[in-house]
């Protein structure tokens, strides 16, 4: 019994660490430098995510960043799921935390939305579709990427529990709360009417 608990504990820690290290790869920073943009942390909001990369005007670099950040979540969960659902969930959480708190950048990373989506795609394509539809609708109406992400994240949590995916739902409750915390400055700007819109370089 104790041996089995030890194996489960080791597997859980390994899955979380694997996801974290994968999530910690700062693709936005890497791709921006490869594209001749310099340090993306000195552009716009200073964030390493795709939305800030887009503010540089380089749509291709932003798209590559978005895809790579999503793939961090996809790969982490997909690999870890072969060891069980718990490992998959922990690896997904690790990838999300790694993106937000990368060890290579003194734990100052992105806000996690793209990696959040990547984790979601593997765990529930239906909930991922809900996110996509809600994000596109809100973004089309308001042109606020941050608002679209915030509303879509709430729709995901509701959708997961509606689909009776409670364990996955609890994971996304945690990640959604963190996403809202990371977007507190955006929320303040939205309330003040000063938030930058999609395509804005400010």
N, CA and C atoms as an extended XYZ file, in Angstrom:
606
Properties=species:S:1:pos:R:3:atomname:S:1:resname:S:1:resid:I:1 pbc="F F F"
N         0.828       -1.207        0.000 N   UNK     1
C         0.000        0.000        0.000 CA  UNK     1
C         0.862        1.256        0.000 C   UNK     1
N         1.835        1.307        0.916 N   UNK     2
C         2.735        2.459        0.989 CA  UNK     2
C         3.546        2.612       -0.283 C   UNK     2
N         3.942        1.479       -0.884 N   UNK     3
C         4.706        1.514       -2.134 CA  UNK     3
C         3.874        2.115       -3.252 C   UNK     3
N         2.576        1.738       -3.294 N   UNK     4
C         1.683        2.261       -4.325 CA  UNK     4
C         1.486        3.763       -4.159 C   UNK     4
N         1.339        4.201       -2.908 N   UNK     5
C         1.183        5.639       -2.644 CA  UNK     5
C         2.428        6.396       -3.076 C   UNK     5
N         3.589        5.791       -2.814 N   UNK     6
C         4.851        6.417       -3.209 CA  UNK     6
C         4.968        6.543       -4.707 C   UNK     6
N         4.522        5.508       -5.431 N   UNK     7
C         4.578        5.533       -6.898 CA  UNK     7
C         3.657        6.616       -7.436 C   UNK     7
N         2.429        6.687       -6.865 N   UNK     8
C         1.469        7.695       -7.306 CA  UNK     8
C         2.007        9.094       -7.031 C   UNK     8
N         2.600        9.277       -5.861 N   UNK     9
C         3.140       10.584       -5.506 CA  UNK     9
C         4.274       10.974       -6.441 C   UNK     9
N         5.169       10.041       -6.728 N   UNK    10
C         6.285       10.306       -7.635 CA  UNK    10
C         5.779       10.639       -9.027 C   UNK    10
N         4.767        9.895       -9.488 N   UNK    11
C         4.189       10.133      -10.807 CA  UNK    11
C         3.532       11.510      -10.863 C   UNK    11
N         2.819       11.868       -9.816 N   UNK    12
C         2.137       13.159       -9.779 CA  UNK    12
C         3.138       14.308       -9.825 C   UNK    12
N         4.178       14.203       -9.016 N   UNK    13
C         5.206       15.246       -8.986 CA  UNK    13
C         5.917       15.336      -10.331 C   UNK    13
N         6.205       14.164      -10.931 N   UNK    14
C         6.887       14.127      -12.224 CA  UNK    14
C         6.033       14.771      -13.307 C   UNK    14
N         4.721       14.483      -13.289 N   UNK    15
C         3.813       15.052      -14.290 CA  UNK    15
C         3.738       16.565      -14.153 C   UNK    15
N         3.633       17.029      -12.910 N   UNK    16
C         3.563       18.471      -12.657 CA  UNK    16
C         4.856       19.158      -13.087 C   UNK    16
N         5.988       18.551      -12.768 N   UNK    17
C         7.290       19.123      -13.120 CA  UNK    17
C         7.506       19.109      -14.629 C   UNK    17
N         7.119       18.007      -15.281 N   UNK    18
C         7.238       17.911      -16.738 CA  UNK    18
C         6.445       19.027      -17.405 C   UNK    18
N         5.195       19.189      -16.965 N   UNK    19
C         4.359       20.242      -17.529 CA  UNK    19
C         4.940       21.618      -17.279 C   UNK    19
N         5.443       21.828      -16.068 N   UNK    20
C         6.001       23.132      -15.710 CA  UNK    20
C         7.201       23.491      -16.590 C   UNK    20
N         8.123       22.556      -16.756 N   UNK    21
C         9.327       22.834      -17.548 CA  UNK    21
C         8.978       23.096      -19.005 C   UNK    21
N         8.000       22.351      -19.518 N   UNK    22
C         7.559       22.573      -20.895 CA  UNK    22
C         6.881       23.935      -21.013 C   UNK    22
N         6.029       24.237      -20.040 N   UNK    23
C         5.326       25.512      -20.065 CA  UNK    23
C         6.235       26.707      -19.884 C   UNK    23
N         7.391       26.484      -19.258 N   UNK    24
C         8.325       27.582      -18.976 CA  UNK    24
C         9.076       28.087      -20.207 C   UNK    24
N         9.009       27.359      -21.308 N   UNK    25
C         9.722       27.801      -22.516 CA  UNK    25
C         9.090       29.104      -23.017 C   UNK    25
N         9.811       30.217      -23.018 N   UNK    26
C         9.244       31.530      -23.379 CA  UNK    26
C         9.248       31.779      -24.884 C   UNK    26
N         8.329       31.120      -25.581 N   UNK    27
C         8.320       31.211      -27.042 CA  UNK    27
C         8.128       32.641      -27.543 C   UNK    27
N         7.323       33.436      -26.844 N   UNK    28
C         7.127       34.817      -27.280 CA  UNK    28
C         8.429       35.585      -27.306 C   UNK    28
N         9.220       35.415      -26.269 N   UNK    29
C        10.526       36.076      -26.182 CA  UNK    29
C        11.469       35.557      -27.261 C   UNK    29
N        11.479       34.235      -27.446 N   UNK    30
C        12.368       33.597      -28.427 CA  UNK    30
C        12.011       34.016      -29.845 C   UNK    30
N        10.732       33.914      -30.184 N   UNK    31
C        10.303       34.238      -31.546 CA  UNK    31
C        10.468       35.731      -31.853 C   UNK    31
N        10.230       36.574      -30.859 N   UNK    32
C        10.393       38.017      -31.074 CA  UNK    32
C        11.847       38.340      -31.400 C   UNK    32
N        12.764       37.728      -30.681 N   UNK    33
C        14.184       37.964      -30.947 CA  UNK    33
C        14.583       37.400      -32.307 C   UNK    33
N        14.077       36.219      -32.642 N   UNK    34
C        14.374       35.619      -33.950 CA  UNK    34
C        13.823       36.485      -35.080 C   UNK    34
N        12.700       37.174      -34.801 N   UNK    35
C        12.075       38.020      -35.812 CA  UNK    35
C        12.635       39.430      -35.856 C   UNK    35
N        13.677       39.681      -35.051 N   UNK    36
C        14.317       40.988      -35.069 CA  UNK    36
C        13.598       42.052      -34.266 C   UNK    36
N        12.726       41.642      -33.358 N   UNK    37
C        11.970       42.607      -32.562 CA  UNK    37
C        12.661       42.968      -31.253 C   UNK    37
N        13.725       42.267      -30.947 N   UNK    38
C        14.411       42.521      -29.688 CA  UNK    38
C        13.679       41.873      -28.524 C   UNK    38
N        13.743       42.492      -27.374 N   UNK    39
C        13.122       41.971      -26.152 CA  UNK    39
C        11.649       42.385      -26.110 C   UNK    39
N        10.753       41.410      -26.280 N   UNK    40
C         9.320       41.707      -26.324 CA  UNK    40
C         8.840       42.303      -25.005 C   UNK    40
N         9.592       42.094      -23.938 N   UNK    41
C         9.221       42.648      -22.636 CA  UNK    41
C         9.357       44.168      -22.593 C   UNK    41
N         9.969       44.743      -23.637 N   UNK    42
C        10.132       46.197      -23.713 CA  UNK    42
C         9.158       46.811      -24.714 C   UNK    42
N         8.215       45.991      -25.179 N   UNK    43
C         7.225       46.454      -26.156 CA  UNK    43
C         5.832       46.383      -25.532 C   UNK    43
N         5.011       47.374      -25.775 N   UNK    44
C         3.629       47.352      -25.315 CA  UNK    44
C         3.490       47.150      -23.822 C   UNK    44
N         2.751       46.086      -23.455 N   UNK    45
C         2.498       45.799      -22.043 CA  UNK    45
C         3.681       45.123      -21.360 C   UNK    45
N         4.660       44.676      -22.149 N   UNK    46
C         5.804       43.977      -21.584 CA  UNK    46
C         5.556       42.497      -21.367 C   UNK    46
N         4.369       42.034      -21.754 N   UNK    47
C         4.015       40.626      -21.591 CA  UNK    47
C         4.657       39.794      -22.700 C   UNK    47
N         4.950       38.500      -22.415 N   UNK    48
C         5.587       37.646      -23.420 CA  UNK    48
C         4.587       36.860      -24.256 C   UNK    48
N         3.305       37.109      -24.055 N   UNK    49
C         2.280       36.368      -24.771 CA  UNK    49
C         2.013       36.895      -26.167 C   UNK    49
N         1.171       36.157      -26.906 N   UNK    50
C         0.892       36.466      -28.309 CA  UNK    50
C         0.210       37.819      -28.498 C   UNK    50
N        -0.671       38.196      -27.569 N   UNK    51
C        -1.378       39.475      -27.708 CA  UNK    51
C        -0.406       40.644      -27.719 C   UNK    51
N         0.586       40.587      -26.853 N   UNK    52
C         1.569       41.671      -26.825 CA  UNK    52
C         2.498       41.610      -28.030 C   UNK    52
N         2.831       40.413      -28.462 N   UNK    53
C         3.661       40.276      -29.666 CA  UNK    53
C         2.942       40.903      -30.856 C   UNK    53
N         1.623       40.758      -30.894 N   UNK    54
C         0.833       41.332      -31.982 CA  UNK    54
C         0.943       42.852      -32.010 C   UNK    54
N         1.164       43.450      -30.851 N   UNK    55
C         1.300       44.912      -30.790 CA  UNK    55
C         2.530       45.408      -31.544 C   UNK    55
N         3.467       44.504      -31.825 N   UNK    56
C         4.653       44.890      -32.582 CA  UNK    56
C         4.321       45.076      -34.055 C   UNK    56
N         3.137       44.602      -34.455 N   UNK    57
C         2.744       44.681      -35.856 CA  UNK    57
C         3.140       43.464      -36.668 C   UNK    57
N         3.839       42.521      -36.049 N   UNK    58
C         4.289       41.317      -36.750 CA  UNK    58
C         3.302       40.181      -36.503 C   UNK    58
N         2.309       40.080      -37.378 N   UNK    59
C         1.247       39.096      -37.204 CA  UNK    59
C         1.766       37.661      -37.269 C   UNK    59
N         2.749       37.418      -38.115 N   UNK    60
C         3.307       36.080      -38.248 CA  UNK    60
C         3.989       35.622      -36.966 C   UNK    60
N         4.740       36.534      -36.350 N   UNK    61
C         5.427       36.210      -35.095 CA  UNK    61
C         4.400       35.983      -33.992 C   UNK    61
N         3.351       36.796      -33.982 N   UNK    62
C         2.300       36.646      -32.979 CA  UNK    62
C         1.578       35.309      -33.142 C   UNK    62
N         1.291       34.937      -34.395 N   UNK    63
C         0.609       33.667      -34.663 CA  UNK    63
C         1.466       32.484      -34.239 C   UNK    63
N         2.771       32.571      -34.510 N   UNK    64
C         3.692       31.499      -34.117 CA  UNK    64
C         3.755       31.377      -32.598 C   UNK    64
N         3.741       32.508      -31.918 N   UNK    65
C         3.761       32.521      -30.452 CA  UNK    65
C         2.493       31.890      -29.896 C   UNK    65
N         1.348       32.268      -30.457 N   UNK    66
C         0.074       31.707      -30.014 CA  UNK    66
C         0.049       30.197      -30.174 C   UNK    66
N         0.469       29.727      -31.344 N   UNK    67
C         0.461       28.294      -31.619 CA  UNK    67
C         1.413       27.546      -30.688 C   UNK    67
N         2.615       28.074      -30.512 N   UNK    68
C         3.609       27.408      -29.665 CA  UNK    68
C         3.169       27.370      -28.209 C   UNK    68
N         2.585       28.467      -27.737 N   UNK    69
C         2.123       28.507      -26.344 CA  UNK    69
C         0.954       27.543      -26.130 C   UNK    69
N         0.102       27.393      -27.128 N   UNK    70
C        -0.975       26.408      -27.048 CA  UNK    70
C        -0.415       24.986      -27.032 C   UNK    70
N         0.575       24.754      -27.889 N   UNK    71
C         1.163       23.414      -27.989 CA  UNK    71
C         1.832       22.971      -26.692 C   UNK    71
N         2.300       23.924      -25.901 N   UNK    72
C         2.880       23.567      -24.603 CA  UNK    72
C         1.841       22.829      -23.760 C   UNK    72
N         0.629       23.342      -23.754 N   UNK    73
C        -0.444       22.692      -23.010 CA  UNK    73
C        -0.874       21.390      -23.648 C   UNK    73
N        -0.982       21.385      -24.970 N   UNK    74
C        -1.393       20.176      -25.701 CA  UNK    74
C        -0.427       19.026      -25.443 C   UNK    74
N         0.849       19.284      -25.645 N   UNK    75
C         1.858       18.227      -25.511 CA  UNK    75
C         1.966       17.734      -24.072 C   UNK    75
N         1.951       18.641      -23.127 N   UNK    76
C         2.074       18.264      -21.716 CA  UNK    76
C         0.957       17.305      -21.314 C   UNK    76
N        -0.277       17.653      -21.647 N   UNK    77
C        -1.419       16.820      -21.268 CA  UNK    77
C        -1.437       15.523      -22.068 C   UNK    77
N        -1.207       15.610      -23.355 N   UNK    78
C        -1.268       14.433      -24.230 CA  UNK    78
C        -0.258       13.367      -23.801 C   UNK    78
N         0.955       13.788      -23.483 N   UNK    79
C         1.977       12.834      -23.045 CA  UNK    79
C         1.627       12.247      -21.680 C   UNK    79
N         1.246       13.104      -20.739 N   UNK    80
C         0.991       12.657      -19.369 CA  UNK    80
C        -0.262       11.796      -19.240 C   UNK    80
N        -1.235       11.990      -20.121 N   UNK    81
C        -2.463       11.196      -20.048 CA  UNK    81
C        -2.213        9.705      -20.238 C   UNK    81
N        -1.107        9.366      -20.863 N   UNK    82
C        -0.779        7.954      -21.044 CA  UNK    82
C        -0.485        7.284      -19.702 C   UNK    82
N        -0.269        8.091      -18.666 N   UNK    83
C        -0.024        7.572      -17.314 CA  UNK    83
C        -1.249        7.729      -16.412 C   UNK    83
N        -2.356        8.183      -16.993 N   UNK    84
C        -3.588        8.316      -16.226 CA  UNK    84
C        -4.130        9.732      -16.233 C   UNK    84
N        -5.411        9.865      -15.881 N   UNK    85
C        -6.058       11.180      -15.909 CA  UNK    85
C        -5.422       12.153      -14.926 C   UNK    85
N        -5.111       11.677      -13.730 N   UNK    86
C        -4.512       12.569      -12.734 CA  UNK    86
C        -3.206       13.158      -13.244 C   UNK    86
N        -2.382       12.325      -13.875 N   UNK    87
C        -1.116       12.807      -14.429 CA  UNK    87
C        -1.374       13.842      -15.513 C   UNK    87
N        -2.372       13.598      -16.347 N   UNK    88
C        -2.702       14.539      -17.409 CA  UNK    88
C        -3.144       15.886      -16.874 C   UNK    88
N        -3.982       15.863      -15.830 N   UNK    89
C        -4.462       17.107      -15.233 CA  UNK    89
C        -3.325       17.884      -14.582 C   UNK    89
N        -2.464       17.161      -13.884 N   UNK    90
C        -1.340       17.825      -13.204 CA  UNK    90
C        -0.339       18.395      -14.205 C   UNK    90
N        -0.107       17.664      -15.294 N   UNK    91
C         0.801       18.162      -16.330 CA  UNK    91
C         0.228       19.421      -16.975 C   UNK    91
N        -1.098       19.437      -17.172 N   UNK    92
C        -1.744       20.617      -17.731 CA  UNK    92
C        -1.617       21.813      -16.809 C   UNK    92
N        -1.838       21.575      -15.519 N   UNK    93
C        -1.671       22.645      -14.537 CA  UNK    93
C        -0.225       23.120      -14.522 C   UNK    93
N         0.710       22.176      -14.585 N   UNK    94
C         2.122       22.530      -14.594 CA  UNK    94
C         2.490       23.389      -15.793 C   UNK    94
N         1.973       23.034      -16.969 N   UNK    95
C         2.264       23.809      -18.180 CA  UNK    95
C         1.732       25.231      -18.048 C   UNK    95
N         0.530       25.351      -17.512 N   UNK    96
C        -0.082       26.669      -17.310 CA  UNK    96
C         0.751       27.513      -16.345 C   UNK    96
N         1.132       26.913      -15.222 N   UNK    97
C         1.935       27.636      -14.229 CA  UNK    97
C         3.324       27.967      -14.767 C   UNK    97
N         3.876       27.050      -15.567 N   UNK    98
C         5.194       27.285      -16.154 CA  UNK    98
C         5.178       28.483      -17.087 C   UNK    98
N         4.096       28.613      -17.864 N   UNK    99
C         3.989       29.757      -18.765 CA  UNK    99
C         3.867       31.060      -17.978 C   UNK    99
N         3.094       31.014      -16.910 N   UNK   100
C         2.858       32.224      -16.118 CA  UNK   100
C         4.034       32.592      -15.214 C   UNK   100
N         4.752       31.542      -14.746 N   UNK   101
C         5.870       31.765      -13.823 CA  UNK   101
C         7.118       30.994      -14.287 C   UNK   101
N         7.659       31.341      -15.459 N   UNK   102
C         8.814       30.602      -15.995 CA  UNK   102
C        10.083       30.817      -15.183 C   UNK   102
N        10.716       29.727      -14.850 N   UNK   103
C        11.932       29.802      -14.033 CA  UNK   103
C        13.040       30.555      -14.759 C   UNK   103
N        13.033       30.504      -16.102 N   UNK   104
C        14.093       31.135      -16.891 CA  UNK   104
C        13.974       32.653      -16.909 C   UNK   104
N        12.800       33.195      -16.579 N   UNK   105
C        12.582       34.648      -16.637 CA  UNK   105
C        12.247       35.205      -15.255 C   UNK   105
N        12.847       34.605      -14.241 N   UNK   106
C        12.632       35.046      -12.854 CA  UNK   106
C        11.150       35.027      -12.489 C   UNK   106
N        10.437       34.010      -13.026 N   UNK   107
C         9.030       33.751      -12.716 CA  UNK   107
C         8.090       34.858      -13.195 C   UNK   107
N         8.522       35.625      -14.210 N   UNK   108
C         7.677       36.660      -14.783 CA  UNK   108
C         7.337       36.279      -16.217 C   UNK   108
N         6.169       35.680      -16.393 N   UNK   109
C         5.793       35.182      -17.715 CA  UNK   109
C         4.545       35.823      -18.269 C   UNK   109
N         3.774       35.017      -19.000 N   UNK   110
C         2.557       35.512      -19.623 CA  UNK   110
C         1.352       35.302      -18.734 C   UNK   110
N         0.171       35.537      -19.301 N   UNK   111
C        -1.063       35.435      -18.519 CA  UNK   111
C        -1.743       34.077      -18.674 C   UNK   111
N        -1.194       33.240      -19.543 N   UNK   112
C        -1.615       31.839      -19.579 CA  UNK   112
C        -2.768       31.456      -20.470 C   UNK   112
N        -3.372       32.386      -21.190 N   UNK   113
C        -4.582       32.066      -21.946 CA  UNK   113
C        -4.329       31.031      -23.051 C   UNK   113
N        -3.275       31.213      -23.819 N   UNK   114
C        -3.000       30.278      -24.915 CA  UNK   114
C        -2.713       28.868      -24.391 C   UNK   114
N        -1.926       28.777      -23.329 N   UNK   115
C        -1.613       27.466      -22.750 CA  UNK   115
C        -2.864       26.856      -22.129 C   UNK   115
N        -3.685       27.672      -21.531 N   UNK   116
C        -4.995       27.270      -20.986 CA  UNK   116
C        -5.823       26.601      -22.082 C   UNK   116
N        -5.849       27.234      -23.258 N   UNK   117
C        -6.603       26.683      -24.385 CA  UNK   117
C        -6.010       25.355      -24.826 C   UNK   117
N        -4.674       25.276      -24.878 N   UNK   118
C        -4.025       24.037      -25.280 CA  UNK   118
C        -4.372       22.878      -24.364 C   UNK   118
N        -4.363       23.126      -23.064 N   UNK   119
C        -4.741       22.107      -22.090 CA  UNK   119
C        -6.194       21.692      -22.321 C   UNK   119
N        -7.040       22.663      -22.566 N   UNK   120
C        -8.465       22.424      -22.754 CA  UNK   120
C        -8.753       21.594      -24.000 C   UNK   120
N        -8.033       21.858      -25.076 N   UNK   121
C        -8.244       21.146      -26.333 CA  UNK   121
C        -8.110       19.636      -26.147 C   UNK   121
N        -7.137       19.217      -25.369 N   UNK   122
C        -6.907       17.782      -25.153 CA  UNK   122
C        -7.927       17.192      -24.181 C   UNK   122
N        -8.251       17.921      -23.141 N   UNK   123
C        -9.139       17.391      -22.100 CA  UNK   123
C       -10.610       17.431      -22.496 C   UNK   123
N       -11.003       18.417      -23.296 N   UNK   124
C       -12.400       18.515      -23.728 CA  UNK   124
C       -12.510       19.409      -24.956 C   UNK   124
N       -12.598       18.791      -26.123 N   UNK   125
C       -12.693       19.584      -27.346 CA  UNK   125
C       -14.018       20.357      -27.389 C   UNK   125
N       -15.045       19.825      -26.730 N   UNK   126
C       -16.328       20.526      -26.704 CA  UNK   126
C       -16.218       21.835      -25.916 C   UNK   126
N       -15.543       21.774      -24.768 N   UNK   127
C       -15.352       22.991      -23.971 CA  UNK   127
C       -14.430       23.967      -24.711 C   UNK   127
N       -13.459       23.424      -25.449 N   UNK   128
C       -12.569       24.270      -26.243 CA  UNK   128
C       -13.363       24.992      -27.331 C   UNK   128
N       -14.345       24.301      -27.899 N   UNK   129
C       -15.198       24.917      -28.917 CA  UNK   129
C       -16.039       26.030      -28.302 C   UNK   129
N       -16.501       25.811      -27.075 N   UNK   130
C       -17.248       26.853      -26.364 CA  UNK   130
C       -16.378       28.093      -26.187 C   UNK   130
N       -15.136       27.868      -25.756 N   UNK   131
C       -14.203       28.995      -25.580 CA  UNK   131
C       -14.047       29.754      -26.888 C   UNK   131
N       -13.812       29.021      -27.975 N   UNK   132
C       -13.562       29.654      -29.270 CA  UNK   132
C       -14.753       30.492      -29.727 C   UNK   132
N       -15.947       29.930      -29.605 N   UNK   133
C       -17.160       30.638      -30.056 CA  UNK   133
C       -17.390       31.900      -29.227 C   UNK   133
N       -17.279       31.766      -27.901 N   UNK   134
C       -17.510       32.921      -27.027 CA  UNK   134
C       -16.427       33.978      -27.238 C   UNK   134
N       -15.160       33.537      -27.354 N   UNK   135
C       -14.070       34.496      -27.570 CA  UNK   135
C       -14.292       35.273      -28.862 C   UNK   135
N       -14.582       34.569      -29.935 N   UNK   136
C       -14.778       35.220      -31.240 CA  UNK   136
C       -15.952       36.193      -31.202 C   UNK   136
N       -17.024       35.799      -30.529 N   UNK   137
C       -18.210       36.658      -30.453 CA  UNK   137
C       -17.908       37.945      -29.690 C   UNK   137
N       -17.303       37.811      -28.506 N   UNK   138
C       -17.006       38.993      -27.688 CA  UNK   138
C       -15.946       39.868      -28.369 C   UNK   138
N       -14.943       39.221      -28.957 N   UNK   139
C       -13.885       39.981      -29.631 CA  UNK   139
C       -14.439       40.745      -30.839 C   UNK   139
N       -15.350       40.115      -31.572 N   UNK   140
C       -15.933       40.764      -32.749 CA  UNK   140
C       -16.778       41.968      -32.349 C   UNK   140
N       -17.473       41.844      -31.231 N   UNK   141
C       -18.350       42.926      -30.780 CA  UNK   141
C       -17.568       44.077      -30.146 C   UNK   141
N       -16.585       43.733      -29.312 N   UNK   142
C       -15.898       44.764      -28.521 CA  UNK   142
C       -14.486       45.091      -28.984 C   UNK   142
N       -13.843       44.147      -29.679 N   UNK   143
C       -12.443       44.247      -30.096 CA  UNK   143
C       -11.485       44.292      -28.901 C   UNK   143
N       -11.938       43.783      -27.769 N   UNK   144
C       -11.084       43.659      -26.590 CA  UNK   144
C       -10.697       42.187      -26.408 C   UNK   144
N        -9.430       41.871      -26.645 N   UNK   145
C        -8.957       40.501      -26.483 CA  UNK   145
C        -9.061       40.046      -25.031 C   UNK   145
N        -8.721       40.928      -24.117 N   UNK   146
C        -8.750       40.578      -22.700 CA  UNK   146
C       -10.164       40.263      -22.230 C   UNK   146
N       -11.123       41.092      -22.613 N   UNK   147
C       -12.517       40.867      -22.217 CA  UNK   147
C       -13.033       39.558      -22.806 C   UNK   147
N       -12.671       39.306      -24.057 N   UNK   148
C       -13.105       38.070      -24.712 CA  UNK   148
C       -12.565       36.849      -23.973 C   UNK   148
N       -11.306       36.906      -23.567 N   UNK   149
C       -10.694       35.789      -22.840 CA  UNK   149
C       -11.338       35.590      -21.481 C   UNK   149
N       -11.621       36.675      -20.789 N   UNK   150
C       -12.217       36.589      -19.455 CA  UNK   150
C       -13.613       35.980      -19.511 C   UNK   150
N       -14.424       36.451      -20.432 N   UNK   151
C       -15.784       35.924      -20.560 CA  UNK   151
C       -15.753       34.467      -21.026 C   UNK   151
N       -14.872       34.166      -21.983 N   UNK   152
C       -14.779       32.798      -22.508 CA  UNK   152
C       -14.322       31.827      -21.428 C   UNK   152
N       -13.437       32.266      -20.537 N   UNK   153
C       -12.966       31.386      -19.469 CA  UNK   153
C       -14.105       31.020      -18.521 C   UNK   153
N       -14.997       31.955      -18.255 N   UNK   154
C       -16.159       31.663      -17.422 CA  UNK   154
C       -17.104       30.686      -18.121 C   UNK   154
N       -17.245       30.870      -19.436 N   UNK   155
C       -18.098       29.962      -20.210 CA  UNK   155
C       -17.534       28.543      -20.205 C   UNK   155
N       -16.215       28.431      -20.209 N   UNK   156
C       -15.566       27.113      -20.176 CA  UNK   156
C       -15.888       26.380      -18.881 C   UNK   156
N       -15.758       27.072      -17.759 N   UNK   157
C       -16.046       26.451      -16.466 CA  UNK   157
C       -17.499       25.967      -16.422 C   UNK   157
N       -18.418       26.821      -16.846 N   UNK   158
C       -19.831       26.436      -16.869 CA  UNK   158
C       -20.049       25.252      -17.803 C   UNK   158
N       -19.392       25.285      -18.949 N   UNK   159
C       -19.536       24.213      -19.931 CA  UNK   159
C       -19.018       22.873      -19.430 C   UNK   159
N       -17.902       22.884      -18.739 N   UNK   160
C       -17.323       21.636      -18.228 CA  UNK   160
C       -18.235       20.975      -17.200 C   UNK   160
N       -18.814       21.758      -16.315 N   UNK   161
C       -19.726       21.178      -15.326 CA  UNK   161
C       -21.037       20.744      -15.980 C   UNK   161
N       -21.463       21.471      -16.986 N   UNK   162
C       -22.655       21.084      -17.744 CA  UNK   162
C       -22.426       19.755      -18.470 C   UNK   162
N       -21.173       19.528      -18.900 N   UNK   163
C       -20.810       18.272      -19.571 CA  UNK   163
C       -20.495       17.153      -18.570 C   UNK   163
N       -20.669       17.444      -17.290 N   UNK   164
C       -20.390       16.480      -16.208 CA  UNK   164
C       -18.918       16.070      -16.147 C   UNK   164
N       -18.041       16.977      -16.549 N   UNK   165
C       -16.604       16.740      -16.441 CA  UNK   165
C       -16.096       17.466      -15.194 C   UNK   165
N       -16.562       16.995      -14.048 N   UNK   166
C       -16.339       17.732      -12.804 CA  UNK   166
C       -14.872       17.864      -12.420 C   UNK   166
N       -14.097       16.779      -12.564 N   UNK   167
C       -12.692       16.835      -12.168 CA  UNK   167
C       -11.926       17.828      -13.032 C   UNK   167
N       -12.182       17.783      -14.323 N   UNK   168
C       -11.570       18.751      -15.233 CA  UNK   168
C       -12.085       20.151      -14.912 C   UNK   168
N       -13.360       20.221      -14.559 N   UNK   169
C       -13.958       21.503      -14.205 CA  UNK   169
C       -13.276       22.159      -13.024 C   UNK   169
N       -12.933       21.351      -12.010 N   UNK   170
C       -12.251       21.904      -10.836 CA  UNK   170
C       -10.878       22.464      -11.211 C   UNK   170
N       -10.175       21.769      -12.119 N   UNK   171
C        -8.880       22.262      -12.584 CA  UNK   171
C        -9.049       23.622      -13.258 C   UNK   171
N       -10.090       23.733      -14.087 N   UNK   172
C       -10.285       24.982      -14.820 CA  UNK   172
C       -10.877       26.093      -13.963 C   UNK   172
N       -11.523       25.745      -12.867 N   UNK   173
C       -11.915       26.774      -11.906 CA  UNK   173
C       -10.654       27.443      -11.367 C   UNK   173
N        -9.674       26.616      -10.982 N   UNK   174
C        -8.411       27.145      -10.459 CA  UNK   174
C        -7.697       27.998      -11.497 C   UNK   174
N        -7.560       27.486      -12.719 N   UNK   175
C        -6.835       28.226      -13.747 CA  UNK   175
C        -7.585       29.488      -14.171 C   UNK   175
N        -8.912       29.418      -14.168 N   UNK   176
C        -9.703       30.599      -14.531 CA  UNK   176
C        -9.561       31.693      -13.482 C   UNK   176
N        -9.572       31.317      -12.208 N   UNK   177
C        -9.359       32.293      -11.137 CA  UNK   177
C        -8.003       32.972      -11.317 C   UNK   177
N        -6.990       32.173      -11.646 N   UNK   178
C        -5.648       32.730      -11.849 CA  UNK   178
C        -5.619       33.661      -13.063 C   UNK   178
N        -6.286       33.282      -14.135 N   UNK   179
C        -6.343       34.131      -15.325 CA  UNK   179
C        -6.983       35.479      -14.994 C   UNK   179
N        -8.046       35.460      -14.199 N   UNK   180
C        -8.686       36.713      -13.811 CA  UNK   180
C        -7.755       37.558      -12.944 C   UNK   180
N        -7.002       36.902      -12.065 N   UNK   181
C        -6.040       37.632      -11.227 CA  UNK   181
C        -4.958       38.260      -12.094 C   UNK   181
N        -4.448       37.486      -13.060 N   UNK   182
C        -3.390       37.995      -13.940 CA  UNK   182
C        -3.891       39.138      -14.814 C   UNK   182
N        -5.205       39.191      -15.041 N   UNK   183
C        -5.781       40.238      -15.892 CA  UNK   183
C        -6.346       41.411      -15.084 C   UNK   183
N        -5.975       41.508      -13.806 N   UNK   184
C        -6.560       42.569      -12.979 CA  UNK   184
C        -6.253       43.965      -13.524 C   UNK   184
N        -5.066       44.143      -14.097 N   UNK   185
C        -4.756       45.458      -14.682 CA  UNK   185
C        -5.627       45.710      -15.906 C   UNK   185
N        -5.849       44.661      -16.700 N   UNK   186
C        -6.723       44.792      -17.868 CA  UNK   186
C        -8.147       45.127      -17.443 C   UNK   186
N        -8.602       44.478      -16.369 N   UNK   187
C        -9.953       44.736      -15.863 CA  UNK   187
C       -10.089       46.195      -15.447 C   UNK   187
N        -9.072       46.713      -14.785 N   UNK   188
C        -9.091       48.128      -14.371 CA  UNK   188
C        -9.164       49.042      -15.580 C   UNK   188
N        -8.390       48.704      -16.627 N   UNK   189
C        -8.403       49.537      -17.835 CA  UNK   189
C        -9.728       49.407      -18.589 C   UNK   189
N       -10.313       48.212      -18.571 N   UNK   190
C       -11.618       48.026      -19.213 CA  UNK   190
C       -12.668       48.899      -18.529 C   UNK   190
N       -12.644       48.918      -17.213 N   UNK   191
C       -13.596       49.724      -16.446 CA  UNK   191
C       -13.368       51.216      -16.673 C   UNK   191
N       -12.097       51.576      -16.913 N   UNK   192
C       -11.756       52.989      -17.137 CA  UNK   192
C       -11.900       53.389      -18.601 C   UNK   192
N       -12.107       52.400      -19.479 N   UNK   193
C       -12.240       52.693      -20.905 CA  UNK   193
C       -10.926       52.961      -21.603 C   UNK   193
N        -9.811       52.499      -21.005 N   UNK   194
C        -8.496       52.772      -21.582 CA  UNK   194
C        -7.781       51.513      -22.085 C   UNK   194
N        -8.463       50.390      -22.064 N   UNK   195
C        -7.849       49.142      -22.519 CA  UNK   195
C        -7.608       49.187      -24.030 C   UNK   195
N        -6.424       48.711      -24.449 N   UNK   196
C        -6.102       48.680      -25.866 CA  UNK   196
C        -6.929       47.632      -26.603 C   UNK   196
N        -7.351       47.965      -27.801 N   UNK   197
C        -8.163       47.044      -28.580 CA  UNK   197
C        -7.293       46.184      -29.507 C   UNK   197
N        -7.872       45.137      -30.027 N   UNK   198
C        -7.160       44.223      -30.924 CA  UNK   198
C        -6.621       45.001      -32.111 C   UNK   198
N        -5.334       44.841      -32.390 N   UNK   199
C        -4.695       45.541      -33.492 CA  UNK   199
C        -4.004       46.824      -33.070 C   UNK   199
N        -4.284       47.269      -31.861 N   UNK   200
C        -3.637       48.473      -31.346 CA  UNK   200
C        -2.203       48.188      -30.958 C   UNK   200
N        -1.320       49.119      -31.197 N   UNK   201
C         0.084       48.966      -30.839 CA  UNK   201
C         0.395       49.595      -29.487 C   UNK   201
N        -0.612       50.145      -28.830 N   UNK   202
C        -0.408       50.784      -27.547 CA  UNK   202
C        -0.552       49.848      -26.377 C   UNK   202
